[in-house]
Amino acid sequence: MTKVASIRAVAKKPGRRPPLRREMILAAAADLFHDRGYAGTSIEDIGAAVGMTGPAIYRHFESKEALLSELLERTIRRGQRDIVATLSSGLSPEEALEKIVRLSIRNTIEERASVITGEREGRSLSPEIRRRLARERKVMFEAWVEALRAARPGLELGEARAIVHGVTALILAVNRASDLKAEPRTELFARMAMAALRSQGSIVSI
């Protein structure tokens, strides 16, 4: 059974409340945007995936753009929460940095459809929404930089930002290595990311 068919089957079960229906709409939209592209997916397609008419989607989301925007914002916010929680967890700076790497890789794999859609379809959003998402990404980026400089106190800010740009781009590439299962893929990319983060100095051994 495909993901969309599974979502449709769940949606038809009795007793489903609107918040769950909203989540199923988002899940269906993520898969359809990934498989067909944003332009190639209609509100009617999304409605059919969850057993609704297309116009009924508008009771939950005002537009297809609002669906895409929420998908991308949720992915960013998940990353933000993980980083903030890790930095506040009492771990050593080295341990915190490694945990952030592993959580980011896990999130990228688990949110594959939304992450890839964000890379491909971000320009489909209005300039105002793109600016808002860019601000959210900047918050997460600066938290990464903070974590790296805590582990490497002597690192210049510009160099730290350059390293984080490279490492986050590397982590985004984890979904292109889909011939590897999730666990070995996580280990491989964690090692590569940590090697880059500890360049010109030893941070931690994985």
C-alpha positions as CSV (number, residue, x, y, z in Angstrom):
1,M,0.0,0.0,0.0
2,T,1.4,3.4,-0.9
3,K,1.7,6.2,1.7
4,V,-1.2,8.1,0.1
5,A,-3.4,5.0,0.1
6,S,-2.5,4.4,3.8
7,I,-3.4,8.0,4.7
8,R,-6.7,7.6,2.8
9,A,-7.5,4.4,4.7
10,V,-6.9,6.0,8.1
11,A,-9.0,9.0,7.1
12,K,-12.0,6.8,6.4
13,K,-12.1,5.3,9.9
14,P,-14.9,6.7,12.1
15,G,-14.3,9.0,15.0
16,R,-11.4,11.0,13.6
17,R,-11.3,14.5,15.0
18,P,-10.4,17.6,13.0
19,P,-6.8,18.0,14.5
20,L,-5.9,14.5,13.2
21,R,-7.5,15.2,9.9
22,R,-5.3,18.3,9.6
23,E,-2.2,16.2,10.3
24,M,-3.3,13.7,7.6
25,I,-3.8,16.5,5.1
26,L,-0.3,17.7,5.8
27,A,1.2,14.2,5.5
28,A,-0.6,13.7,2.2
29,A,0.5,17.1,0.9
30,A,4.1,16.3,1.8
31,D,4.1,13.1,-0.2
32,L,2.2,14.5,-3.1
33,F,4.4,17.6,-3.4
34,H,7.5,15.3,-3.2
35,D,6.2,12.8,-5.8
36,R,4.4,15.1,-8.3
37,G,5.9,18.5,-7.5
38,Y,4.0,21.5,-6.1
39,A,2.7,22.7,-9.4
40,G,1.7,19.2,-10.3
41,T,-0.4,18.7,-7.2
42,S,-3.9,20.2,-6.9
43,I,-6.0,20.8,-3.8
44,E,-8.3,18.1,-5.2
45,D,-5.4,15.6,-5.3
46,I,-4.7,16.3,-1.7
47,G,-8.4,16.0,-0.8
48,A,-8.7,12.7,-2.6
49,A,-5.7,11.3,-0.7
50,V,-7.5,11.8,2.6
51,G,-11.0,11.0,1.5
52,M,-12.2,14.6,1.3
53,T,-13.4,16.8,-1.5
54,G,-10.9,19.4,-2.6
55,P,-13.0,22.4,-1.3
56,A,-13.2,20.7,2.2
57,I,-9.4,21.2,2.5
58,Y,-10.1,24.9,2.8
59,R,-11.7,24.4,6.2
60,H,-8.2,23.5,7.4
61,F,-5.9,25.5,5.1
62,E,-6.6,28.7,3.3
63,S,-4.6,27.7,0.2
64,K,-2.1,25.2,-1.3
65,E,0.6,27.7,-0.5
66,A,-0.4,27.7,3.2
67,L,0.0,23.9,3.2
68,L,3.5,24.1,1.7
69,S,4.4,27.0,4.1
70,E,3.3,25.0,7.1
71,L,5.2,21.9,6.0
72,L,8.4,23.8,5.7
73,E,8.0,25.8,8.8
74,R,7.3,22.6,10.9
75,T,10.5,21.0,9.6
76,I,12.5,24.1,10.6
77,R,10.8,24.4,14.0
78,R,11.6,20.8,14.8
79,G,15.3,21.5,14.1
80,Q,15.2,24.6,16.3
81,R,13.5,22.8,19.2
82,D,16.1,20.0,19.1
83,I,19.0,22.3,19.1
84,V,17.7,24.5,21.9
85,A,16.8,21.5,24.0
86,T,20.3,20.0,23.4
87,L,22.1,23.2,24.3
88,S,20.0,23.4,27.5
89,S,20.5,19.7,28.5
90,G,23.6,19.9,30.5
91,L,25.7,17.9,28.1
92,S,29.3,19.0,27.5
93,P,29.8,21.2,24.5
94,E,31.4,18.3,22.6
95,E,28.5,15.9,23.5
96,A,25.9,18.5,22.6
97,L,27.5,19.2,19.2
98,E,27.5,15.5,18.3
99,K,23.9,15.1,19.5
100,I,22.8,18.1,17.3
101,V,24.5,16.4,14.3
102,R,22.7,13.1,14.9
103,L,19.3,14.7,15.6
104,S,19.7,16.8,12.4
105,I,20.5,13.7,10.3
106,R,17.6,11.8,11.9
107,N,15.2,14.7,11.2
108,T,16.4,15.0,7.6
109,I,15.7,11.3,7.0
110,E,12.4,11.2,8.8
111,E,11.1,14.5,7.2
112,R,12.5,13.4,3.8
113,A,9.5,14.5,1.7
114,S,9.2,17.9,3.4
115,V,13.0,18.5,3.2
116,I,13.3,17.6,-0.5
117,T,10.1,19.6,-1.2
118,G,11.6,22.6,0.5
119,E,14.8,22.4,-1.6
120,R,12.8,22.1,-4.8
121,E,9.8,24.2,-4.3
122,G,10.7,27.0,-1.9
123,R,10.6,29.5,-4.8
124,S,6.9,28.7,-5.3
125,L,6.1,30.6,-2.1
126,S,5.5,34.3,-2.0
127,P,8.4,36.6,-1.1
128,E,6.9,37.4,2.3
129,I,6.7,33.7,3.3
130,R,10.2,33.1,1.9
131,R,11.5,35.9,4.1
132,R,9.7,34.5,7.2
133,L,11.1,31.0,6.6
134,A,14.6,32.5,6.0
135,R,14.4,34.2,9.4
136,E,13.5,30.9,11.0
137,R,16.4,29.1,9.2
138,K,18.7,31.9,10.4
139,V,17.7,31.2,14.1
140,M,18.6,27.6,13.6
141,F,21.8,28.4,11.8
142,E,23.0,30.7,14.5
143,A,22.2,28.1,17.1
144,W,24.4,25.6,15.2
145,V,27.2,28.3,15.2
146,E,26.8,28.8,19.0
147,A,27.1,25.0,19.5
148,L,30.2,24.8,17.4
149,R,31.9,27.8,19.1
150,A,31.1,26.4,22.5
151,A,32.9,23.2,21.6
152,R,35.8,25.2,19.9
153,P,36.1,28.5,21.9
154,G,39.0,29.8,19.8
155,L,37.1,29.5,16.5
156,E,36.5,32.8,14.7
157,L,32.9,33.6,14.0
158,G,33.4,33.8,10.2
159,E,35.1,30.4,10.1
160,A,32.4,28.9,12.4
161,R,29.7,30.1,10.0
162,A,31.5,28.7,7.0
163,I,31.9,25.3,8.6
164,V,28.3,25.2,9.6
165,H,27.2,26.1,6.1
166,G,29.2,23.2,4.8
167,V,28.0,20.7,7.4
168,T,24.4,21.6,7.1
169,A,24.7,21.2,3.3
170,L,26.3,17.8,3.9
171,I,23.4,16.7,6.1
172,L,20.9,17.7,3.5
173,A,22.6,15.3,1.1
174,V,21.8,12.3,3.4
175,N,18.6,11.7,1.5
176,R,20.6,11.2,-1.7
177,A,22.3,8.2,-0.2
178,S,19.0,6.2,-0.1
179,D,20.7,3.0,-1.2
180,L,21.9,2.8,2.4
181,K,19.6,1.9,5.3
182,A,18.8,4.6,7.8
183,E,21.1,3.4,10.6
184,P,24.4,3.0,8.6
185,R,23.5,6.2,6.7
186,T,23.2,8.1,9.9
187,E,26.6,6.7,11.2
188,L,28.4,7.5,7.9
189,F,27.0,11.1,7.7
190,A,27.6,11.7,11.4
191,R,31.3,10.7,11.0
192,M,31.6,13.0,8.0
193,A,29.9,15.9,9.7
194,M,31.9,15.6,12.8
195,A,35.2,15.4,10.8
196,A,34.3,18.7,9.3
197,L,33.3,20.3,12.6
198,R,36.5,19.3,14.3
199,S,38.7,20.3,11.4
200,Q,41.8,22.2,12.7
201,G,41.2,20.8,16.2
202,S,39.9,17.7,18.0
203,I,36.4,17.9,19.4
204,V,35.2,14.4,20.0
205,S,35.6,10.9,18.8
206,I,32.5,9.1,17.4
